[in-house]
């Protein structure tokens, strides 16, 4: 079973025709979202269960991938990796936003395993994503570029995003 595409909704003020009272209502955010709602057979008066999340800032998401590209292009440990794979390696190496398990292996000791969590839009909110990026920049500064601050590393990645946009 494939995962359903999320539908983006926008909160608006409307007048309830039954009561005449002004209410807050959710409407599809775009024509594509309206089409998805129609295709799913949602009719006026239908009750839906929703998992409401504010989408992340797209520019900040681009910044994350620019950070991955920055390290892939400039740090030997990331040579040959694309931006996404570089981010996953940073997560794993730093342990930031990872599920960590400890397994006792008789005769060998404890095996520590780090599984990086998904940074997909529907898996991580803006606050956690911002914290992840901050901690990864700090890790890069401490581990690979001690001559730089975490803020300088973020600025380098931001320059890459702006260069691509120009």
Buried (B, 14 or more C-beta within 10 A) or exposed (E): EEEEEEBEBEEEEEEEEEEEEEEEEBEBBEEEBEEBBEEEEEEEEEEEEEEEEEEBEEEBBBBBBBBBBBBBEEBEEBEEBEBBEBBBBBBBBBBBBBEEEEEEEEEEEEEEEBEBBEBEBEEBEBEBBBEBBBBBBBBBBEEBBEEBEBEEBBEBBBEBBEEEEE
